[in-house]
Amino acid sequence: MFSRRSGILLHPTSLPKSSGIGTLGKSAYEFADWLHDARQTLWQILPLGPTGYGDSPYASFSTFAGNPLLIDLELLVQNGWARSEEIAPPEFIKTCGAIDYGAVVYWKLPLLETCASHFLVHCTQKDRVAYEAFKNDNAAWLNKYAAFTSIKNHFDKKARAENMHGIASMWNAFWPRDLALCEPSTVSKWESEHVHEIEVVKVIQFFFETQWRALKAYCNERSISIIGDIPIFVALDSADVWANQKLFQLDANGVPVAVAGVPPDYFSETGQLWGNPLYDWRVMKKENYSWWISRIARTLALVDCVRIDHFRGFESYWAVPYGEATAVRGAWEKGPGRDLFIAIKKSLGSIPVIAEDLGVITDEVRALRDECGFPGMKVLQFAFDPNEAGAGGMTNVFLPHEYRDAHCVCYTGTHDNDTLQGWLLREKDETVQLVASYVLGKQIAADHARALMHSGELCEKIVQLAFASTAQFAVVPLQDMLHLDNSARMNEPSTTGKNWQWRMESAMLTKAHAERLAFMSSLYGRNVRH
């Protein structure tokens, strides 16, 4: 898996043409064809789960389920699982421009429920067999997720009917105590009283699974491997926490004792308060980390390689008392360390993992990463920041000439960074000059460096630098390959309301771009087909 390869980072929601949001339909296959023509063998995506608060794929209602919004309606019609007259979007749903999640959810989720009901009545015997097999194979997570979604939908509607703002999460007073605490007999009674609603949730997951596996097979046939993503933590408002409360640091009422974040640093004086419930690693160890093993296995059933976000949290994590307004009053607590990965390897064998090892990383975290044999990340945007790892300047560990071995992945940026062009546009003249001098290998005047930046040539040279690096993988966000500015940024951490909305335009993927990437892959030995 970890031979010399290259590819593009693009989440399916950013694909063009389909109504409201990118899907797993025609545009996804066209993108795979474009990657093949460009001789790229990696397609990196973000987490695939159903998005919750803030529309973030890193705050999902389930780490096992798929995002219903990614389901392509045209493919449902082609399979006979929906009627063509039902899927026409209303006028307020756009096929281009930024994603309006509120509008998409309002229109598409009820429509998918209608399609699922149609499937249950009209599907062929072959489809029924496939559906029953899907339910049987995924019962360990699917049953609880479907029950959770049914309960949540019910109480969300109640909250709206009573003019309550927001949503009725499972910790809200709208959930009866026994349901909120996932009391088995109470949940069983709910399931028996809401059979159709729960079955509809399962059918929608079958739709996602069928479409995703077909797309993945199409990519794999063209020597394209999918790099997926696992956030280390899960959302409080999720089926994962609801169904496994003993595995988390919660009190007797299901309220977190402490939550996740990161301490103050040069990016933030008060740190970052993420709010995710923390794992009770002692309980997980007693169960031989079975939940984590199932989580990794499920993800690797959907992708070929997985990036684990915030890998440093396995060595030690920042625990903030629940109710704190900031992350300042937290403390470092020890994580499971190598013990977890020994259990995973014993159960699953060697697994293809990329460790997200960004931020303030200690020798202990590096030792854990290396002992597990996982490649870390090198982000070129950080390479010219004197605050980042090491002494800064020209000894920064993110600079390609400082890579001590090839067992790493070189990125121009990530989904949390500004676009490469956006970053350059807001940097000081001396930084832009330094970047230009480094990538061109000669002293460049400040005004010349700015001219190179505005033309897009400097951005292009940084992309080339990633391909030329010794890193085994080189991955470039599509926005960086296209030299797009800040308007194409995917996410700005610690903000809400404007993230995860970017969609590419269908005309952006040109033959010239493919030829350029193909040339660089060939020139720098990254065009090996697998």
One Martini backbone bead per residue (centre of mass of N, CA, C, O) as a GRO file, in nm:
protein
  530
    1MET     BB    1   0.057   0.062  -0.022
    2PHE     BB    2   0.342   0.227   0.055
    3SER     BB    3   0.403   0.357  -0.211
    4ARG     BB    4   0.461   0.557  -0.484
    5ARG     BB    5   0.217   0.820  -0.462
    6SER     BB    6  -0.089   0.991  -0.585
    7GLY     BB    7  -0.336   1.268  -0.515
    8ILE     BB    8  -0.675   1.362  -0.415
    9LEU     BB    9  -0.860   1.599  -0.226
   10LEU     BB   10  -1.217   1.500  -0.209
   11HIS     BB   11  -1.527   1.548  -0.125
   12PRO     BB   12  -1.834   1.445  -0.241
   13THR     BB   13  -1.992   1.713  -0.173
   14SER     BB   14  -1.804   1.875  -0.404
   15LEU     BB   15  -1.953   1.780  -0.626
   16PRO     BB   16  -2.119   1.820  -0.918
   17LYS     BB   17  -2.468   1.886  -1.055
   18SER     BB   18  -2.619   1.794  -0.830
   19SER     BB   19  -2.867   1.829  -0.605
   20GLY     BB   20  -2.730   2.054  -0.356
   21ILE     BB   21  -2.520   1.798  -0.363
   22GLY     BB   22  -2.290   1.583  -0.355
   23THR     BB   23  -2.250   1.254  -0.503
   24LEU     BB   24  -2.253   0.895  -0.610
   25GLY     BB   25  -2.265   0.961  -0.904
   26LYS     BB   26  -2.168   1.068  -1.206
   27SER     BB   27  -1.944   1.268  -1.096
   28ALA     BB   28  -1.780   1.051  -0.948
   29TYR     BB   29  -1.703   0.892  -1.205
   30GLU     BB   30  -1.571   1.129  -1.353
   31PHE     BB   31  -1.352   1.172  -1.143
   32ALA     BB   32  -1.224   0.893  -1.169
   33ASP     BB   33  -1.149   0.927  -1.466
   34TRP     BB   34  -0.968   1.172  -1.425
   35LEU     BB   35  -0.765   1.038  -1.239
   36HIS     BB   36  -0.679   0.827  -1.444
   37ASP     BB   37  -0.580   1.028  -1.662
   38ALA     BB   38  -0.379   1.160  -1.430
   39ARG     BB   39  -0.237   0.921  -1.276
   40GLN     BB   40  -0.408   0.866  -1.019
   41THR     BB   41  -0.415   0.653  -0.698
   42LEU     BB   42  -0.567   0.878  -0.516
   43TRP     BB   43  -0.859   0.917  -0.289
   44GLN     BB   44  -0.942   1.165  -0.069
   45ILE     BB   45  -1.146   1.178   0.222
   46LEU     BB   46  -1.392   1.217   0.439
   47PRO     BB   47  -1.610   1.145   0.643
   48LEU     BB   48  -1.922   0.941   0.584
   49GLY     BB   49  -2.108   1.037   0.786
   50PRO     BB   50  -2.372   1.164   0.938
   51THR     BB   51  -2.446   1.485   0.978
   52GLY     BB   52  -2.448   1.735   1.215
   53TYR     BB   53  -2.345   1.971   1.378
   54GLY     BB   54  -2.239   2.204   1.136
   55ASP     BB   55  -2.195   1.979   0.899
   56SER     BB   56  -1.983   1.786   1.014
   57PRO     BB   57  -1.792   1.495   0.954
   58TYR     BB   58  -1.678   1.525   1.272
   59ALA     BB   59  -2.012   1.529   1.352
   60SER     BB   60  -2.164   1.242   1.394
   61PHE     BB   61  -2.432   1.012   1.437
   62SER     BB   62  -2.215   0.806   1.297
   63THR     BB   63  -1.928   0.590   1.246
   64PHE     BB   64  -2.087   0.360   1.058
   65ALA     BB   65  -2.251   0.528   0.887
   66GLY     BB   66  -2.407   0.687   0.621
   67ASN     BB   67  -2.467   0.958   0.415
   68PRO     BB   68  -2.768   1.035   0.276
   69LEU     BB   69  -2.684   1.294   0.102
   70LEU     BB   70  -2.502   1.107  -0.103
   71ILE     BB   71  -2.735   1.005  -0.240
   72ASP     BB   72  -2.841   0.905  -0.557
   73LEU     BB   73  -3.136   0.946  -0.729
   74GLU     BB   74  -3.086   0.839  -1.015
   75LEU     BB   75  -2.991   0.556  -0.921
   76LEU     BB   76  -3.256   0.474  -0.792
   77VAL     BB   77  -3.416   0.474  -1.055
   78GLN     BB   78  -3.239   0.268  -1.211
   79ASN     BB   79  -3.308   0.040  -0.981
   80GLY     BB   80  -3.622   0.084  -0.892
   81TRP     BB   81  -3.627   0.271  -0.601
   82ALA     BB   82  -3.762   0.499  -0.779
   83ARG     BB   83  -3.940   0.778  -0.897
   84SER     BB   84  -3.891   1.022  -1.124
   85GLU     BB   85  -4.125   1.224  -1.029
   86GLU     BB   86  -4.003   1.255  -0.720
   87ILE     BB   87  -3.692   1.388  -0.767
   88ALA     BB   88  -3.761   1.663  -0.822
   89PRO     BB   89  -3.653   1.963  -0.756
   90PRO     BB   90  -3.685   2.240  -0.617
   91GLU     BB   91  -3.610   2.573  -0.665
   92PHE     BB   92  -3.421   2.593  -0.392
   93ILE     BB   93  -3.247   2.385  -0.549
   94LYS     BB   94  -2.917   2.353  -0.633
   95THR     BB   95  -2.639   2.266  -0.876
   96CYS     BB   96  -2.477   2.515  -0.758
   97GLY     BB   97  -2.270   2.607  -0.539
   98ALA     BB   98  -2.326   2.639  -0.232
   99ILE     BB   99  -2.418   2.465   0.037
  100ASP     BB  100  -2.756   2.412   0.163
  101TYR     BB  101  -2.825   2.222   0.422
  102GLY     BB  102  -3.108   2.297   0.510
  103ALA     BB  103  -3.244   2.251   0.232
  104VAL     BB  104  -3.149   1.961   0.180
  105VAL     BB  105  -3.269   1.827   0.429
  106TYR     BB  106  -3.568   1.919   0.389
  107TRP     BB  107  -3.587   1.762   0.108
  108LYS     BB  108  -3.424   1.476   0.107
  109LEU     BB  109  -3.504   1.301   0.353
  110PRO     BB  110  -3.806   1.258   0.288
  111LEU     BB  111  -3.752   1.139   0.007
  112LEU     BB  112  -3.594   0.888   0.106
  113GLU     BB  113  -3.832   0.772   0.262
  114THR     BB  114  -4.007   0.727   0.013
  115CYS     BB  115  -3.809   0.539  -0.134
  116ALA     BB  116  -3.800   0.321   0.089
  117SER     BB  117  -4.098   0.249   0.079
  118HIS     BB  118  -4.092   0.162  -0.216
  119PHE     BB  119  -3.890  -0.067  -0.184
  120LEU     BB  120  -4.050  -0.249   0.020
  121VAL     BB  121  -4.276  -0.305  -0.207
  122HIS     BB  122  -4.098  -0.319  -0.512
  123CYS     BB  123  -3.880  -0.506  -0.482
  124THR     BB  124  -3.690  -0.747  -0.566
  125GLN     BB  125  -3.572  -1.047  -0.476
  126LYS     BB  126  -3.274  -0.973  -0.509
  127ASP     BB  127  -3.287  -0.714  -0.338
  128ARG     BB  128  -3.392  -0.846  -0.080
  129VAL     BB  129  -3.147  -1.026  -0.031
  130ALA     BB  130  -2.939  -0.797  -0.013
  131TYR     BB  131  -3.074  -0.649   0.223
  132GLU     BB  132  -3.068  -0.879   0.431
  133ALA     BB  133  -2.761  -0.910   0.426
  134PHE     BB  134  -2.695  -0.629   0.523
  135LYS     BB  135  -2.838  -0.649   0.797
  136ASN     BB  136  -2.679  -0.893   0.902
  137ASP     BB  137  -2.380  -0.777   0.868
  138ASN     BB  138  -2.479  -0.484   1.039
  139ALA     BB  139  -2.632  -0.526   1.317
  140ALA     BB  140  -2.435  -0.415   1.541
  141TRP     BB  141  -2.511  -0.102   1.434
  142LEU     BB  142  -2.788  -0.070   1.282
  143ASN     BB  143  -3.005  -0.109   1.501
  144LYS     BB  144  -2.923   0.131   1.683
  145TYR     BB  145  -2.925   0.352   1.471
  146ALA     BB  146  -3.223   0.325   1.389
  147ALA     BB  147  -3.340   0.381   1.667
  148PHE     BB  148  -3.209   0.654   1.717
  149THR     BB  149  -3.331   0.798   1.467
  150SER     BB  150  -3.625   0.757   1.543
  151ILE     BB  151  -3.618   0.908   1.812
  152LYS     BB  152  -3.500   1.173   1.714
  153ASN     BB  153  -3.719   1.246   1.509
  154HIS     BB  154  -3.952   1.258   1.707
  155PHE     BB  155  -3.829   1.483   1.908
  156ASP     BB  156  -3.778   1.697   1.696
  157LYS     BB  157  -4.074   1.738   1.617
  158LYS     BB  158  -4.167   1.818   1.899
  159ALA     BB  159  -3.990   2.067   1.927
  160ARG     BB  160  -4.110   2.219   1.684
  161ALA     BB  161  -4.412   2.212   1.780
  162GLU     BB  162  -4.305   2.378   2.056
  163ASN     BB  163  -4.100   2.605   1.965
  164MET     BB  164  -3.819   2.491   1.967
  165HIS     BB  165  -3.491   2.531   1.964
  166GLY     BB  166  -3.341   2.327   1.778
  167ILE     BB  167  -3.256   2.016   1.916
  168ALA     BB  168  -3.340   1.685   2.048
  169SER     BB  169  -3.143   1.548   2.226
  170MET     BB  170  -3.071   1.282   2.437
  171TRP     BB  171  -3.014   1.506   2.677
  172ASN     BB  172  -3.285   1.600   2.661
  173ALA     BB  173  -3.606   1.630   2.800
  174PHE     BB  174  -3.750   1.485   2.555
  175TRP     BB  175  -3.610   1.239   2.670
  176PRO     BB  176  -3.660   0.975   2.816
  177ARG     BB  177  -3.465   0.829   3.039
  178ASP     BB  178  -3.461   0.531   2.931
  179LEU     BB  179  -3.387   0.615   2.643
  180ALA     BB  180  -3.131   0.783   2.700
  181LEU     BB  181  -3.003   0.510   2.854
  182CYS     BB  182  -3.064   0.251   2.688
  183GLU     BB  183  -3.294   0.070   2.783
  184PRO     BB  184  -3.371  -0.230   2.663
  185SER     BB  185  -3.686  -0.252   2.705
  186THR     BB  186  -3.751   0.031   2.595
  187VAL     BB  187  -3.626  -0.003   2.316
  188SER     BB  188  -3.787  -0.253   2.234
  189LYS     BB  189  -4.061  -0.113   2.244
  190TRP     BB  190  -4.003   0.099   2.034
  191GLU     BB  191  -3.943  -0.096   1.800
  192SER     BB  192  -4.231  -0.232   1.801
  193GLU     BB  193  -4.375   0.070   1.744
  194HIS     BB  194  -4.143   0.139   1.488
  195VAL     BB  195  -4.091  -0.043   1.235
  196HIS     BB  196  -4.101   0.130   0.974
  197GLU     BB  197  -3.907   0.359   1.049
  198ILE     BB  198  -3.663   0.169   1.095
  199GLU     BB  199  -3.660   0.038   0.814
  200VAL     BB  200  -3.605   0.297   0.655
  201VAL     BB  201  -3.324   0.352   0.769
  202LYS     BB  202  -3.201   0.088   0.656
  203VAL     BB  203  -3.252   0.140   0.357
  204ILE     BB  204  -3.083   0.396   0.332
  205GLN     BB  205  -2.820   0.247   0.402
  206PHE     BB  206  -2.836   0.059   0.158
  207PHE     BB  207  -2.812   0.270  -0.053
  208PHE     BB  208  -2.535   0.371   0.025
  209GLU     BB  209  -2.377   0.104   0.014
  210THR     BB  210  -2.429   0.039  -0.283
  211GLN     BB  211  -2.305   0.299  -0.405
  212TRP     BB  212  -2.027   0.296  -0.272
  213ARG     BB  213  -1.925   0.014  -0.363
  214ALA     BB  214  -1.942   0.075  -0.665
  215LEU     BB  215  -1.744   0.311  -0.667
  216LYS     BB  216  -1.501   0.168  -0.544
  217ALA     BB  217  -1.476  -0.050  -0.761
  218TYR     BB  218  -1.425   0.146  -0.992
  219CYS     BB  219  -1.163   0.259  -0.876
  220ASN     BB  220  -1.002  -0.006  -0.834
  221GLU     BB  221  -1.007  -0.085  -1.142
  222ARG     BB  222  -0.827   0.204  -1.174
  223SER     BB  223  -0.607   0.215  -0.936
  224ILE     BB  224  -0.790   0.343  -0.704
  225SER     BB  225  -0.749   0.462  -0.384
  226ILE     BB  226  -0.910   0.493  -0.072
  227ILE     BB  227  -0.901   0.761   0.162
  228GLY     BB  228  -0.994   0.779   0.474
  229ASP     BB  229  -1.173   0.883   0.790
  230ILE     BB  230  -1.095   0.914   1.151
  231PRO     BB  231  -1.213   1.026   1.423
  232ILE     BB  232  -1.125   0.985   1.741
  233PHE     BB  233  -1.391   1.115   1.799
  234VAL     BB  234  -1.726   1.150   1.911
  235ALA     BB  235  -2.040   1.238   1.928
  236LEU     BB  236  -2.270   1.289   2.162
  237ASP     BB  237  -2.486   1.302   1.926
  238SER     BB  238  -2.497   0.957   1.916
  239ALA     BB  239  -2.515   0.620   1.869
  240ASP     BB  240  -2.244   0.550   1.999
  241VAL     BB  241  -2.306   0.662   2.284
  242TRP     BB  242  -2.591   0.559   2.345
  243ALA     BB  243  -2.506   0.237   2.301
  244ASN     BB  244  -2.204   0.303   2.481
  245GLN     BB  245  -2.183   0.445   2.775
  246LYS     BB  246  -1.959   0.275   2.930
  247LEU     BB  247  -1.719   0.385   2.723
  248PHE     BB  248  -1.770   0.657   2.874
  249GLN     BB  249  -1.739   0.974   3.039
  250LEU     BB  250  -2.012   0.924   3.239
  251ASP     BB  251  -2.280   0.961   3.411
  252ALA     BB  252  -2.584   0.837   3.530
  253ASN     BB  253  -2.723   1.054   3.304
  254GLY     BB  254  -2.519   1.087   3.047
  255VAL     BB  255  -2.312   1.295   3.142
  256PRO     BB  256  -2.034   1.446   3.109
  257VAL     BB  257  -1.730   1.482   3.279
  258ALA     BB  258  -1.556   1.503   3.013
  259VAL     BB  259  -1.382   1.677   2.747
  260ALA     BB  260  -1.260   1.764   2.446
  261GLY     BB  261  -0.930   1.900   2.343
  262VAL     BB  262  -0.705   2.181   2.339
  263PRO     BB  263  -0.461   2.364   2.430
  264PRO     BB  264  -0.300   2.630   2.456
  265ASP     BB  265  -0.162   2.835   2.187
  266TYR     BB  266  -0.056   3.015   1.908
  267PHE     BB  267  -0.360   2.997   1.796
  268SER     BB  268  -0.481   2.979   2.110
  269GLU     BB  269  -0.538   3.108   2.427
  270THR     BB  270  -0.795   2.888   2.495
  271GLY     BB  271  -0.806   2.692   2.294
  272GLN     BB  272  -0.996   2.385   2.223
  273LEU     BB  273  -1.349   2.315   2.243
  274TRP     BB  274  -1.512   2.031   2.137
  275GLY     BB  275  -1.705   1.827   2.339
  276ASN     BB  276  -1.627   1.547   2.340
  277PRO     BB  277  -1.649   1.252   2.456
  278LEU     BB  278  -1.475   1.042   2.658
  279TYR     BB  279  -1.300   0.773   2.708
  280ASP     BB  280  -1.304   0.456   2.880
  281TRP     BB  281  -1.021   0.279   2.875
  282ARG     BB  282  -1.067   0.063   3.093
  283VAL     BB  283  -1.319  -0.063   2.970
  284MET     BB  284  -1.206  -0.119   2.688
  285LYS     BB  285  -0.988  -0.314   2.781
  286LYS     BB  286  -1.180  -0.531   2.906
  287GLU     BB  287  -1.302  -0.551   2.591
  288ASN     BB  288  -1.058  -0.547   2.390
  289TYR     BB  289  -1.142  -0.309   2.199
  290SER     BB  290  -1.401  -0.386   2.024
  291TRP     BB  291  -1.510  -0.115   1.919
  292TRP     BB  292  -1.254  -0.027   1.765
  293ILE     BB  293  -1.233  -0.273   1.586
  294SER     BB  294  -1.507  -0.230   1.448
  295ARG     BB  295  -1.446   0.051   1.337
  296ILE     BB  296  -1.205  -0.022   1.158
  297ALA     BB  297  -1.340  -0.247   0.995
  298ARG     BB  298  -1.563  -0.075   0.871
  299THR     BB  299  -1.384   0.131   0.725
  300LEU     BB  300  -1.214  -0.095   0.562
  301ALA     BB  301  -1.478  -0.176   0.400
  302LEU     BB  302  -1.486   0.124   0.246
  303VAL     BB  303  -1.171   0.142   0.242
  304ASP     BB  304  -0.806   0.125   0.193
  305CYS     BB  305  -0.747   0.375   0.383
  306VAL     BB  306  -0.663   0.539   0.706
  307ARG     BB  307  -0.718   0.837   0.867
  308ILE     BB  308  -0.616   0.949   1.191
  309ASP     BB  309  -0.741   1.173   1.390
  310HIS     BB  310  -0.562   1.273   1.648
  311PHE     BB  311  -0.329   1.063   1.737
  312ARG     BB  312  -0.218   1.183   2.009
  313GLY     BB  313  -0.469   1.076   2.189
  314PHE     BB  314  -0.343   0.785   2.242
  315GLU     BB  315  -0.128   0.889   2.441
  316SER     BB  316  -0.265   1.185   2.494
  317TYR     BB  317  -0.525   1.387   2.648
  318TRP     BB  318  -0.748   1.662   2.663
  319ALA     BB  319  -0.914   1.731   2.968
  320VAL     BB  320  -1.237   1.880   3.019
  321PRO     BB  321  -1.449   1.998   3.216
  322TYR     BB  322  -1.768   1.999   3.231
  323GLY     BB  323  -1.875   2.344   3.148
  324GLU     BB  324  -1.658   2.477   3.023
  325ALA     BB  325  -1.580   2.757   2.816
  326THR     BB  326  -1.289   2.641   2.800
  327ALA     BB  327  -0.956   2.476   2.764
  328VAL     BB  328  -0.771   2.570   3.001
  329ARG     BB  329  -0.889   2.361   3.243
  330GLY     BB  330  -0.703   2.128   3.170
  331ALA     BB  331  -0.569   1.784   3.115
  332TRP     BB  332  -0.345   1.537   3.096
  333GLU     BB  333  -0.417   1.211   2.964
  334LYS     BB  334  -0.387   0.883   2.935
  335GLY     BB  335  -0.374   0.662   2.695
  336PRO     BB  336  -0.345   0.342   2.547
  337GLY     BB  337  -0.159   0.316   2.325
  338ARG     BB  338  -0.023   0.023   2.215
  339ASP     BB  339  -0.250  -0.161   2.322
  340LEU     BB  340  -0.460  -0.104   2.103
  341PHE     BB  341  -0.281  -0.191   1.847
  342ILE     BB  342  -0.238  -0.479   1.933
  343ALA     BB  343  -0.537  -0.561   1.926
  344ILE     BB  344  -0.591  -0.488   1.631
  345LYS     BB  345  -0.373  -0.670   1.503
  346LYS     BB  346  -0.475  -0.939   1.621
  347SER     BB  347  -0.756  -0.912   1.467
  348LEU     BB  348  -0.665  -0.761   1.163
  349GLY     BB  349  -0.386  -0.693   1.141
  350SER     BB  350  -0.239  -0.517   0.917
  351ILE     BB  351  -0.292  -0.165   0.879
  352PRO     BB  352  -0.387   0.110   0.677
  353VAL     BB  353  -0.226   0.399   0.817
  354ILE     BB  354  -0.272   0.746   0.892
  355ALA     BB  355  -0.110   0.983   1.094
  356GLU     BB  356  -0.228   1.256   1.265
  357ASP     BB  357   0.071   1.467   1.355
  358LEU     BB  358  -0.026   1.744   1.444
  359GLY     BB  359   0.120   1.987   1.615
  360VAL     BB  360   0.195   1.919   1.941
  361ILE     BB  361   0.462   1.691   1.944
  362THR     BB  362   0.590   1.426   2.104
  363ASP     BB  363   0.805   1.174   2.157
  364GLU     BB  364   0.581   0.970   2.238
  365VAL     BB  365   0.414   0.997   1.978
  366ARG     BB  366   0.634   0.920   1.778
  367ALA     BB  367   0.688   0.641   1.898
  368LEU     BB  368   0.405   0.527   1.846
  369ARG     BB  369   0.397   0.566   1.545
  370ASP     BB  370   0.657   0.398   1.480
  371GLU     BB  371   0.576   0.133   1.622
  372CYS     BB  372   0.320   0.102   1.428
  373GLY     BB  373   0.407   0.205   1.126
  374PHE     BB  374   0.308   0.499   1.076
  375PRO     BB  375   0.245   0.750   0.881
  376GLY     BB  376   0.285   1.079   0.852
  377MET     BB  377   0.254   1.439   0.830
  378LYS     BB  378   0.322   1.681   0.558
  379VAL     BB  379   0.283   2.038   0.558
  380LEU     BB  380   0.364   2.300   0.353
  381GLN     BB  381   0.231   2.543   0.502
  382PHE     BB  382   0.423   2.484   0.765
  383ALA     BB  383   0.726   2.517   0.649
  384PHE     BB  384   0.716   2.864   0.692
  385ASP     BB  385   0.671   2.835   1.008
  386PRO     BB  386   0.833   2.923   1.305
  387ASN     BB  387   0.619   2.768   1.504
  388GLU     BB  388   0.688   2.508   1.375
  389ALA     BB  389   0.842   2.249   1.417
  390GLY     BB  390   1.110   2.342   1.554
  391ALA     BB  391   1.317   2.620   1.462
  392GLY     BB  392   1.253   2.695   1.191
  393GLY     BB  393   1.268   2.796   0.892
  394MET     BB  394   1.518   2.583   0.737
  395THR     BB  395   1.439   2.348   0.985
  396ASN     BB  396   1.174   2.257   0.912
  397VAL     BB  397   1.002   1.945   0.912
  398PHE     BB  398   0.817   2.025   0.646
  399LEU     BB  399   1.056   2.025   0.482
  400PRO     BB  400   1.177   1.816   0.245
  401HIS     BB  401   1.489   1.826   0.339
  402GLU     BB  402   1.384   1.707   0.642
  403TYR     BB  403   1.323   1.429   0.557
  404ARG     BB  404   1.423   1.124   0.707
  405ASP     BB  405   1.189   0.976   0.551
  406ALA     BB  406   0.937   0.824   0.334
  407HIS     BB  407   0.733   0.763   0.584
  408CYS     BB  408   0.503   0.966   0.433
  409VAL     BB  409   0.275   1.252   0.393
  410CYS     BB  410   0.228   1.492   0.140
  411TYR     BB  411   0.096   1.820   0.184
  412THR     BB  412  -0.024   2.129   0.109
  413GLY     BB  413  -0.303   2.063   0.255
  414THR     BB  414  -0.608   2.082   0.431
  415HIS     BB  415  -0.934   2.112   0.535
  416ASP     BB  416  -0.825   2.325   0.771
  417ASN     BB  417  -0.709   2.492   0.559
  418ASP     BB  418  -0.628   2.699   0.362
  419THR     BB  419  -0.571   2.767   0.076
  420LEU     BB  420  -0.290   2.812  -0.091
  421GLN     BB  421  -0.368   3.085  -0.217
  422GLY     BB  422  -0.492   3.210   0.038
  423TRP     BB  423  -0.234   3.198   0.207
  424LEU     BB  424  -0.050   3.370   0.025
  425LEU     BB  425  -0.229   3.633   0.020
  426ARG     BB  426  -0.189   3.670   0.357
  427GLU     BB  427   0.102   3.688   0.348
  428LYS     BB  428   0.396   3.795   0.383
  429ASP     BB  429   0.644   3.895   0.181
  430GLU     BB  430   0.874   3.721   0.310
  431THR     BB  431   0.726   3.450   0.279
  432VAL     BB  432   0.679   3.450  -0.024
  433GLN     BB  433   0.978   3.478  -0.092
  434LEU     BB  434   1.071   3.216   0.043
  435VAL     BB  435   0.900   3.025  -0.119
  436ALA     BB  436   1.005   3.099  -0.400
  437SER     BB  437   1.304   3.034  -0.345
  438TYR     BB  438   1.266   2.737  -0.272
  439VAL     BB  439   1.111   2.627  -0.534
  440LEU     BB  440   1.339   2.767  -0.739
  441GLY     BB  441   1.645   2.785  -0.624
  442LYS     BB  442   1.635   3.110  -0.580
  443GLN     BB  443   1.659   3.438  -0.566
  444ILE     BB  444   1.365   3.632  -0.482
  445ALA     BB  445   1.191   3.891  -0.525
  446ALA     BB  446   0.915   4.024  -0.384
  447ASP     BB  447   0.768   4.121  -0.645
  448HIS     BB  448   0.806   3.855  -0.799
  449ALA     BB  449   0.662   3.672  -0.595
  450ARG     BB  450   0.385   3.812  -0.621
  451ALA     BB  451   0.349   3.757  -0.922
  452LEU     BB  452   0.355   3.447  -0.897
  453MET     BB  453   0.110   3.429  -0.717
  454HIS     BB  454  -0.111   3.571  -0.898
  455SER     BB  455  -0.065   3.360  -1.143
  456GLY     BB  456  -0.018   3.056  -0.989
  457GLU     BB  457   0.280   2.950  -1.002
  458LEU     BB  458   0.343   2.907  -0.700
  459CYS     BB  459   0.133   2.697  -0.648
  460GLU     BB  460   0.239   2.497  -0.858
  461LYS     BB  461   0.522   2.458  -0.722
  462ILE     BB  462   0.415   2.330  -0.459
  463VAL     BB  463   0.288   2.087  -0.587
  464GLN     BB  464   0.551   1.986  -0.711
  465LEU     BB  465   0.698   1.950  -0.441
  466ALA     BB  466   0.523   1.716  -0.343
  467PHE     BB  467   0.592   1.521  -0.577
  468ALA     BB  468   0.916   1.544  -0.534
  469SER     BB  469   0.917   1.420  -0.285
  470THR     BB  470   0.996   1.145  -0.067
  471ALA     BB  471   0.724   1.086  -0.021
  472GLN     BB  472   0.509   0.831  -0.078
  473PHE     BB  473   0.287   1.045  -0.046
  474ALA     BB  474   0.083   1.267  -0.255
  475VAL     BB  475  -0.150   1.526  -0.144
  476VAL     BB  476  -0.407   1.726  -0.313
  477PRO     BB  477  -0.611   1.959  -0.304
  478LEU     BB  478  -0.808   2.065  -0.549
  479GLN     BB  479  -0.781   2.371  -0.489
  480ASP     BB  480  -0.468   2.371  -0.530
  481MET     BB  481  -0.458   2.268  -0.821
  482LEU     BB  482  -0.653   2.532  -0.904
  483HIS     BB  483  -0.579   2.801  -0.743
  484LEU     BB  484  -0.769   2.868  -0.511
  485ASP     BB  485  -0.916   3.063  -0.297
  486ASN     BB  486  -1.082   3.129   0.000
  487SER     BB  487  -1.370   3.058  -0.126
  488ALA     BB  488  -1.267   2.731  -0.120
  489ARG     BB  489  -1.286   2.675   0.161
  490MET     BB  490  -1.380   2.417   0.386
  491ASN     BB  491  -1.232   2.494   0.677
  492GLU     BB  492  -1.269   2.672   1.000
  493PRO     BB  493  -1.170   2.644   1.288
  494SER     BB  494  -1.396   2.747   1.537
  495THR     BB  495  -1.633   2.754   1.322
  496THR     BB  496  -1.958   2.858   1.195
  497GLY     BB  497  -2.178   2.865   0.890
  498LYS     BB  498  -1.926   2.816   0.639
  499ASN     BB  499  -1.881   2.514   0.626
  500TRP     BB  500  -1.866   2.249   0.386
  501GLN     BB  501  -1.979   2.413   0.101
  502TRP     BB  502  -1.797   2.339  -0.122
  503ARG     BB  503  -1.814   2.354  -0.488
  504MET     BB  504  -1.748   2.248  -0.778
  505GLU     BB  505  -1.699   2.294  -1.111
  506SER     BB  506  -1.738   2.114  -1.396
  507ALA     BB  507  -1.504   2.281  -1.564
  508MET     BB  508  -1.238   2.227  -1.388
  509LEU     BB  509  -1.189   1.941  -1.526
  510THR     BB  510  -0.926   1.919  -1.723
  511LYS     BB  511  -0.707   1.799  -1.950
  512ALA     BB  512  -0.466   1.975  -1.865
  513HIS     BB  513  -0.460   1.890  -1.570
  514ALA     BB  514  -0.418   1.590  -1.619
  515GLU     BB  515  -0.152   1.617  -1.776
  516ARG     BB  516   0.009   1.751  -1.551
  517LEU     BB  517  -0.016   1.522  -1.341
  518ALA     BB  518   0.095   1.296  -1.517
  519PHE     BB  519   0.373   1.417  -1.554
  520MET     BB  520   0.457   1.435  -1.253
  521SER     BB  521   0.422   1.135  -1.190
  522SER     BB  522   0.633   1.042  -1.394
  523LEU     BB  523   0.879   1.220  -1.312
  524TYR     BB  524   0.837   1.120  -0.981
  525GLY     BB  525   0.735   0.815  -0.955
  526ARG     BB  526   0.376   0.811  -0.931
  527ASN     BB  527   0.260   0.591  -1.177
  528VAL     BB  528   0.189   0.336  -1.027
  529ARG     BB  529   0.010   0.057  -1.071
  530HIS     BB  530  -0.238  -0.145  -0.854
   0.00000   0.00000   0.00000
